[in-house]
Amino acid sequence: MRKIKGSPQPFGVDIKGKNINFAVQVAKGKTCELLLYKRGKEVPEYQFDMPEEEGVGEVRFLSVEGLKADRYEYNFLIDGKVCVDPYVKELAGKEKFGVERKLQEHQIRGKIVSMEDYDWQEDQRLHLPWEDVVAYGLHVRGFTKHSSSKVVHKGTFQGVVEKLDYLKELGVNQIQCMPVYEFEECGKTKVNYWGYGKGFYFAPKKAYAYGKSAVRELKDMVRACHSQGIEVVLEMPFVPGISANYVTECLRFYMLEYHVDGFVLNPYNVPWEQLIEDPFLKDIKLMQKDDGFQNVMRRFLKGDENMVNDVIWALKNRSSENGKCNYITTQTGFTLWDLVSYDCKHNEENGEKNLDGPDYNYSWNCGAEGPSRKRAVVNLRKNQVKNALELLLTAQGTPCLLAGDEFCNSQRGNNNAYCQDNETGWVNWTQLKKDDWLFQYTKKLIGLRKEHRCLHQSTALSGMDTTRCGIPDVSYHGENAWQVKAEVSSRQLGVLYSGTKEGEFPCFIAYNMHWLPHHFAIPSIGKNVEWYLVMTTKDGVLCEAKKLENQKEVLLEERSVAILVGRRIEEKKSRSEKKSIHTAKTQNVNKIEKRQGAEELCKEEQPAREGKV
């Protein structure tokens, strides 16, 4: 083993045949050495000097010949301090989640990892259109760590793979994962369960792997998701002040090496404009968290006044244009069931005297704080969570569910479970096994969204008659057709999507978030269209669409949503009618063919008959 001339690029470790290159940024005037540890040993077996005069700018580099990558780990010694490579691809010494760092500081080192020996089996990123995505936000550890998850590899990348059949059945086609890179989970007094803050962003978290290689298992998860038509998006909340080049390199790395389909970023901490113009990132989904949609829909849901105009804005938000997905709930704030069960946050378990977490949640406990056995309260809560899902899944933007919301997962009123690496922060699957009513409701609602292109259109809606059909592509209504009731007191809105493109049905959605029933006049879009009811909050998605007896008006119960679909009369002929028409056409064709055949025969025989005369 010997030191030879290296290369300043790329940063970190690069295996080139029998040589392994190391490159790191070091400020001028500081000393730097490469430390090589034999696996399992506490002190370095080799040290190689990386002098400033052999570097380029602030980059020190060297290459080692004859180094067995699978037998050694490394760190850098910079001005006498042992430092982990900021570009490290995998860490050793972080196998267990939540182990005190001070007990293993001397064991934390970089693994020398080759990124070229993985068999992707022709896997490619999915490139699903924004409007066709139904996303699902999860914490890799918390998603399956609870005993009720019943997976074999709890709290790991493989645990997510074991739940893919479930996600597929639900109907989601994208998972948005909270931080999966190496972060320091042991704070001064509390566990950093969520993973925000400083980290080794290039290295997948070893504690999320059940085997020896976090690199391989993250790739396994991505490949398995893609095989089921599910995209993988990583949340990368870089800390403020981070280098723009570092961010760009990191995102490119996960896109190319892990086939990741997108990222959720904090636009205030990263060079957003630079990233969206980066040629490598042009065909990847770049997203940002924004609570605008969430706050509007939460307020509308609980019946706040003066929300109609804001709801119109929220319903037509296009995620493909601004990277902002639609959320009703995320990890910050209440879960969906807690949103309708608590007026106030209950974060006492966090040990911060309930001073942490957002104070304004726009929640409503439906008449009782916390768990309740009152039938009226429970029924109202069930009604409200269904309404919330309808508001989310009938909006034009890309919807994102919070893991567990589809079966009433609760955090007992904790709206900031950042330090709860326990049953409070983990998804509890028990409720799903007890009663899957909300899961089934959500599943059918997602299916309805996918079935009707009106609910997730590929182009921006202008409110104009863009297809020259006589009505605008989208229009808004109140209790009277073509008149939006946007007064302060109004809590009702009707939305008509014309559905004039080939293969599309028009849809009319009536939202009544008032505590009183209201009639909605149904806007007329032509004599050849009949309206059918396909969904209500009370009944869910109907097994068979129900033709409205009154084609001019529909009554909505208090706090409810209804979806109507227009069917053109000429398109709804029964099979027997179609068969009769086909038979008649066939008989007519046969008669015509016989008549034409007879005429041709007469023409052939005519000269012969004339010759005999």
N, C-alpha and C positions, 0 to 999 in steps of 0.2 A: 504494500500500500504506500503510495507516494503522492505528493502534491505536484500538479502540473498546471500549465496555463489554462485559465478558465475563460468564461464569457460573462459580461455584465447583464446579459438578458437570457432568459426571463428571471425575475426575482424568485427567490425560494430555491427549491431543489429541482433539477432537471437531469434525468437519467439519459445518457447518450452512449449506448452500447456498454462498454466496460468502464466508462468514465462517468462520474457523477459530479455535476456542476452545482455550486452554491453561490448565491448572490444576495446581498443584503444592503440596505441603505444605512449609512453611518455618517453622522455629522463630522465635519472636518475637525481635526485635532484630537479625536478620540481613537483609542486603540480598539482592535477587533481581532478575535480569534475564533476559529471553528472548533467546537468540542464534539468529539465522537465518542459515544458510549456504547459499550457492548450491551445488548439487551439483558436486563436483570441486574446490571451493575450500577452502583451509586456514583462512582467517580468516572470521569472520562478516561478512555484508554488511549486516545490520540488527541493532540492539540496542534492545529495548524495556524500559523500567523497569517493575518490578512492585512498587510501594511497599507497605509494610505497612499504611498507612492505607487503601488501596483494597481490602484483603483482608477475609476473614471468618475470625476465629479464627486458625488457623495456615495457612490456605489463601490462596495468591496466585493471581490469575487475570486474564486479559485475552483479548480477541478481536482478530484481525487481519483487516482487510477487504482484499480484492484480492490475497491471497497464492495463488500457483500451487503447489498441494500437490506436484505431481510434479516441481517444479524446486528445491525447498528441503528442507533437513534442519535439525534443531534440537537445542539443548541449553539448560540453564539455568546461569547464572552466580550461584552462591550464596556470598556472603561472599568473593568473589574466586576461587572454585574452580569450574572447569567440571564440571558434574554431568549425568549422563544421567538422563532421566526414569524413575523407577521403574515407571511405568505405560506405558512405551514399547511400541508394538505391533509394531515391527520395527526392527532396527538396521542401520545402514550401517557399513562398515569391518570386518565380521566374516565376510567371504565365505569365507575359507580356515580350515580347522580347524588349530589348533596354531601359528598365527603369533604370534610374541612380541608381547605387548600394547604394550610400550614403543616398538616400532617404528611403531605406528599409533595411539597414544593420541589424537592430535589429530584422527584420522579417525573415531573412534567417536562416532556421533550417532544421534539418533532419526529415523526416516523418518515423514513425515506420511502416514498410511495411512487410506484409507476402507475401512470394514468392510462396506459395503452394496452393493458392485458385483460380488459373486460370485453366479453362477448355480448354486444348489444342485440344480436339476432335481428339485424336490419331495422331496429327500432328508429322511429323518427318522431320529432315533435308533431303534435296533432293539428295545430293551426285552426282550431275551431273558431268560427266567426263570433265576435263579441255578443251579438244578439241571440245566438243559440246556446250560450253558456248559462248553466245554473250552478253556481259555485257553493262550496261548503267549507267554512272556516273551522280549522281544528288545531289542537295542540298535540303534537305527535305522542308525547308521553301521556298526557291527560286523557286522550281519546280512548285508550284501551287499558290504562293502568288499573282501573277499578276491577275488583274481583268479578263483578257482574258482567264484564265484557265477554268473558268466557273464551278469550283467545289464548293461544298457547304462549306466545311471546309478548307479554303485556308491556305496554309503554315503549314500544320500539317501532322502527320502520316496518319490520315484518308484521307487527300487530296491525298496522294500517292495511297491509296487504291482505291479512286475514279477514278484514271487514269490507273488502271490495265488492263482494256479492251483495252485501247490505246496501252499500252506496249505489250500486248499479240498480237495485230494485227501487230505491227511493227516487232515482231519476236524476241525480246530480252528475255532472260531467266535468267538474273541476274541483280540486281540493286546494285550499289556500292554507299553507302550513305556517304557524308561528315559528320563530327562529329555530332552525335546525343546525346551526353552526355552533362551534365551541364557544360558550359563554361561561363566565364565572357565576355559578349558581349559589355560592356561599357568600352572602353579604356580611356586613359587620354584625348584624343581629338577626337577619331574616334570610330565608331562602329566596333566591331570584328564580322563581318557578317559570315565569313567562320567558325570560331570556333577553330582555332588553338591556342595553348598555354596551360596554366595550366587549369585544370578542375577537376570536380568530376566525374571520369571516370565510376564509377559504376551506376550512376544515369542518366536515360534518361531525355532529356531536357523537362521541364514542359511547356515551351512556344511553343513546337511543339505538344502539346496535346490540343484538343478543350474542353475536359471534365475535370474531377477531377483527373484522374490518368494517368500520363505519362507511368508508368509501364505497365498498362493494354493496352494502345493504341499502344505502340511499339510492344507488343506481338500480338495484333490484326493485325497489319500491316504485321508482319512476317508470321502469320498463313494464312492471306489472300493471300499473295504472293505465299506461298507454294501451296496453293490450285489451283493456276493458273500455277504451274510448274516454278515459278520464285524464284531463290535463293536471299537471302539477305546478303550482305557483308557490314561490317561497317569499315569506315576509322578511325583508332585509332592512331593519330599522337602524341604519348606520348612525353613529354618534355625531353630534355637531362638530364641525371643524375638520372632518375627515378629508383626505386628499381626493380631489375629483378624479385623478388618474387611477387611484386605488379602487374607487367605486366602480369605474368603468371596466377595469380589468377583472374585478370580482364578478360582475354580472355576465361579462363575456365568458368567463371561466365556467360558471354554472350552466350557461346556455349550451356551450360547446361540449363540455366534459360530462355533464349530467343530463343533458337533453331537457332541461327545465323549460317550461312553457311561458313563464312570466314571473314578475316580481311585484310585491307590494312595498312601496318606498315612502319615506317621509320627505315630501318635496322641499321642506325647509332645511333639511340636512344634506341633501344631495344636489348636484348640478342638473336639475330637471330638464332644462332646455337643451343642455348638452347631451343628455342621455337620449332624449327622444329624436335627436338628430344623428346619433351615432349609427354608422352604416351597418354594423354588426347587429344592432338591437332594433332595426327597423321592422322586422317581422315577428317581434316578441311582444307580449302584453306587459306594458308598464303601467302600474296602478298606484293610486294613492288613497289613503284613508281620508274620508271626509264625512262629517256627521250631519251635513245639510239635509239629505234625504231622511235620515233617521229621525232627526228632531221634528221635521215637518209632519211625518207620518205618525209619530208617537202622539203629537199634540192633536192631530185630526182624529186618531183612534180613540182618545179618551174624551173627545167632544169639546175641545177648546173652540172658542169663537174666532171668527175672522181668519180662517185657514184655507178657504176655497182656492184663492188665487195661488197660494203657495203650493197647494196640492197639485194644481194644474202644472206648475213648473216641475214638481218632483216626478210626476207621471211621465213627462216627455224627456227627462234627462237621458242623454245618450252616453253610455260608458265608453264607447269606442272613440268619442271625440275628446274626452277630458280624463280618461283613466279612472273615473270615480264609480266604483260599483255601488249598488243600492243595498243598504243594510237597515234592518230594524234593530238588530242587536249585534254586538261584537263582544270580544272578551272584556273590554272596558265598558262598564255599565251592567245593568241587570241582564240575566237570561230572559227569554221570552216569557216563561211562566212567572218569574219573579217580577217582570214588568207589570203584570196584572195582579200581583199579589202583595206588593209593598208600595207604600207612599214614600217611605224614607229608606235610606241605605242602612245596613246593619253590618258594619265592618269591624265590630269590636274584637273579633277573633284575630284581626291583623295586628293588634297591639298598639294602635296609634290613636286611641280614644275616639274612634269613629270620625276622625278628622280627614282621613284620606279618601280618595275616590271622588267622582263627580257628585256635586250637590244637586244639580238640576238634571233629573232623569226623565221628566215628563211621563211619569208612571202614575198608575191609579190602582189601588188595592181592591176595587170593586165592592167595598163596604166592610172589609175586615183586614187588619194588618197581619200578614203572614198566613200560615196554614189555617184552614177553616173547614168545619164540617157542615156549615149551613148550605143547604141545597141551592138556595137562590144565589149565594155568593159563588159557589163552585160552578154552577151553570153559566153565570155571567162571565166568569173567567174563561171558561171553555169557549164561549162565544167570541170573546175579545181576542184570544190567541188565533182563532180562525180568521177573524177580520184582519189581524196584523199580517198573516201570511197572504191573504188575498191582496192587500195593499202592496205587498212586496212583489208578488208574482204576476200581478197584472200591470205593473209599470214597465215602460219600454227599456229601461236600463238593465244591465246585467245584475241579477239578484244574487245575494250571497246569504245563505243560512248559517247560523251558528250551531256547531255540533251539539246535538242533544235537544235543541229547540223543538225538533219534530216529534219528541215524545215527552215534553214537559220537564226536562232536566232543570233542577233548581240548585242554587248556591246559598239557599236560606237567607236571601236578602243581601248577600255580600256583592257589592258592585265593583270590587277592585281586588280580585283574588290573585294578585300578582305574587304573593308569598305563600299561597296555600297549595303546597305539594301534598295533598291529602284528599280525602273524600269530598271536601268542599270544592276544590279546584278540578277534580277529575269528573269525567262524564259518568253518571250513574245510570246504568242500563236497566235497572230493576223495573222502573216504571213502564218501559217498553214491553217487558214480559208480562206485567200485570194487565195492562190494557193498551193496545196499540191504536186506539181510535184516532189520535192526532197524526200518527205516522201514516195511517191509511188515507187520511184527509189530505195531508201534505203530498203524498205520492200521487194521488189523483189530480190534485191542483197543478202539480208540475207537469203531469201528462197533458192536462188541458192547455197549459201555456204552450207546450211544444206542438200540440195539434193545430192550434190556430195562429197562423202567421201574423194576424192583426196584433197580437199581444207581444210580439218581439220582431219588429220590422227592421229591415236591413238599411233603410234610408231614413233620413230625417223627415219628420212630419212638419209641414209648413202651415197647416190650417187653410190651404188653398185647394181649389179643384184642379189638381195637377194632372189628372187622367181624363178630364173633360167628361165626367160622368154625371155632372149636375150637382154634386155635393163635395165638400172638402174632404181631404184625406183623414183629418181628425177635427172633431167639433165638440163643443162643451155645452151642457144643458143643465137646467134646473128642474123644478117641478113642471115647468112649461118647456116644451121643446124649443130649441134654438135660443133659449134665454138663460144665461148663467145667473143663478141667484147667488151673487157674491157679497151680499150684505154681511155686516159684522155677525149677525145672529145665525147666518146660514151654516148648516153642517151637512148639506146634501150636494151631490155633484153627479151628473150623468156624462159619460164620455162615449162618443160614437166614432168607431173606426170604420171607414167606408169599405175597405176590403175589395177594392175594384180591380186589383190585379188578377191575372189568371190563376184559378185555383184557390182564391181567397174568399172567405165568407165575411160579410160585415158583422161587426160585434158592437153591442151596446152594453156598457157596464154602468150600473147604478150603485152609487155609494151613499148610504144613509148612516152617518155616525151620530145622528140625533137620538135622544132617548124617547122619541115619539115616532110612530109610523108616518110614512109619507107616500103619496102617489107621485109617480114619474110619468109624464107624457112621453111616449116613444116617438122619436122623430121619424117621419116618413121618408123613405129613400126609394120609392117607386112602387107601382101597383103589383109588380111581379115578385115581390119579396114578402115572405111570411116569417114572423118572429117565433123562435123556439127558446124556451128556458133551458139552460144547460147546467147552471150552478146557482145555489144560494148558500148563505152562511149556515142556515139551519140544516139543510139537507145534503150539503156538499155537492160534488159533481154527480149529476144524475146518470144512472145507468143508460137511460134512453131519453133523448131530448124531448121535452114536452111542449107541444104547440100551444101558444097562448090563445085562450078563448077571446080575450079582449086584445086586439092587435094595436090599440091606440094608447093603452095605459097599463102600467104595472104598479102594484102596491108593494112597497118594501116595509118589512117590519122594522122596529127600532133597532139601531146598531146592527146593520146587516148590509150585505153586498149581494147583488145578483148579476149574472152574466147572461145576456141574450145573444143568440146567433141568428142571423137572417139567412133564410134559404130561398133561393129563386124557385118559383113554382114549377118552371119547366124542367128543373133539374131533380125534382123529387118524385118522379114517376116510379111506381112500384115495379118489382121484377116481372110480375105477371103482365103489367101494362107494356113494359119494354119488350117482353117476349111476344105479345100479341102484335105489337107494331112491327117487330122484326119479321114475324111470320107473314103478316100482310104484305110487307115490302118484298119478301122472298117470292110470294105467290104472284105479285104484280110483275116482278122481274121475269119469272118463268113464263107468264102469259105473253109478255112482250117478246121474249126470245122465241117462243113458239110461233107467234104471228110473223116475226121477222124471218124465221126459217121457212114458213109456208110461202111468204112472198118471194124469197130467193128461189124456191123450188119452181114456183110458177114462171119466173123469169127464164129458168133453164129449159123448161118444157115448152115454152112459147114458140121458139124457132122450129122445133120438131113438129109441133101441131100445124104451124103455118106451112111446112113443106109437104104435109099430107093433103093439104087442101087442093 
